Amino acid sequence: MILSEEKKYKKRPASKREEKSAEFEQRLIDLRRVARVVAGGRRFTFRATLVVGDRGGWVGIGTGKGADTTIAIDKAVRIAKKNLIKVPITKNNSLPYESKGKYGAAKVLLRSAPAGKGLTAGSSARVILELAGVKNATAKILSRTKNKLNNAKATLEAIKKLSL
């Protein structure tokens, strides 16, 4: 009788969805309030841009819109997990070679760095490389644009050009 009671109250295993969300870290790059003008005045929604990564070579970016910030963030996480890409990382936790990426007006240059140099990057390029697991690299935003979303997408384009 004791054995059957233990089985009855045994903790259920975590679902696959819970396991997936536990293995990825997420970082908010941009949160913006967007307005559209309608007959009664302005309607406000929120746009969230997130980077999701496992610090093991997988990273993705997603944008979500919603009436509330939490709805927008949840959508962005789902979209980012769908758009994951593999980042080639060398033995010293760096990039294999130099790469340039362009998206819209944004241009980004990624370079490998020797071991112990650390991650030298700014803005959204730093967040993407951190969550991808790159520890020794240099990123330079070559364009004049301050648009974080376009800079992040340009960084992903530069990463897509890399291969081991």
N, C-alpha and C positions, 0 to 999 in steps of 0.2 A: 504494500500500500504506500509506503514512503517513496519508493521509486517512481510510482505513477504520479504522485503529487509533484515531485521534482520535475518530471517531464512536462507536466501541465503548465508549470509556471516558469519554464525555461525562457530565457531572454531570446527574442527572435533575432535572426541575423539582419544586419543592415542591408537595405535595398541597394541596388546598383547605382541609383541616382545619388544616394547619400555618400557612397564610396567615391564616386566621381568628383563630387563637389569638395570632398575632404582633401583630395590630392592636389588640387589647383589653388594657387594663391591668386588674388585679384587686387588690382590697384586702379583707382579712379584717376584718369588723366584730366578729364574735362567734364564739368557739369554746367549746362547752360540753360537759361530760361528763354524760351522761344515764344513769341507772340504772333497771333494772326488776328487781323481785324475782321470782325463780323458786324452785322447790323446793330447789335446792342452794345458794341464796344470792342474790347480786346479779350481774346481767349488765350490763356497762358498754358503752355506745356513745357516739359523738361526734356532735354537731350543729354544723355549720359554716355561718355566714352570710356571704356574700360580695357585694361590689358589683363589677360589671364595667362598664367604660366606655372610650370611645375618645377622650375629651377633645375631641370634635367634635360633640357633641349627642346621642349615644346612650348610654344608661345602663340597667342592669338589676340586679335583686337576685335572689339564689337561696339556698335553704337545702338542705343535703344531710346525710344521716345515714349513718354507717358504723361498722364495727367498729374502724377505724383513722382517724386524722386525715386522712391523705392520700386515702383513699377518700371521706371526707365532703367534702373540699375539691374533689375532681374532680367529684363529683356536683353540688355547689353551682355550680361554674363552668358545667357543661352546662345546668343549670336557669336560671341567670342569663342566658345567651346566648339562651335561648328566650323570655325575658320582657323583651326590650329595648324601651324606649320612646324616642321622639324628644323632646328638650327644645328648646323654642323659645328661641334666644339672639339678643339684639339686637346692633347694630353695636359697642357698647362692652362686649361680653361680659357682659351682664347679663340679667336676666329682664325680660319685657315689662311686667309689672304685678304687683301684690300678689295673693297667693293663699293660701288656707288649706286644709289637709288634715287628715283625721281617719281613724285606723285603730285600732279597739279603744278603749283609754283614751288613746291618744297623739294629741296635737294639735300641728300645726306651722304656723307662719306664715312664708311666704317673701316677701321684698320686693326690689325692684330697688334698685340703688345707683348713684351717679354713677361715671364712669370714674376710676380711680385710688384708689377707696375700698378695694378688696380684698374678700376673702371673709370675712365675719364670721358664723360659724356654729359650732355645737358638735356633738360626738358624731357620730352617723351621718349627720346632715343635711349636715355639712361634707364628708364623704367622697363622698356622692352628688353634690353640686354640683361638687366638684373633678373627679371622673371624668367628669362630663357636659361639662365645659369652661367652666363659668360662673366668671368671674374677679371680677366685681363684684356682690355680692349680700349680703343679710342674711337669716339664718334664725333663728327663735326657737322653741324648744320650749316650748309654752304649758302642757302638762300636767305633772303631778308624776311621771309614770312614768319609770323609768330603763331600761325595756326597749328595748334597742338595735334589736331586730328590728321592734317595733311603731313606733318612732320613724322608722326607715328607710322602712317601708311608708307611714306618714303623709306623709313627704316626697315619695314617689312619687305619692301621691294628689293632693298639692298641685301637682306638676308636670303631672299629667294634665289638670288644669283649665286650664292655660295654653295659649294659642294665639296666633299672630301675626296 
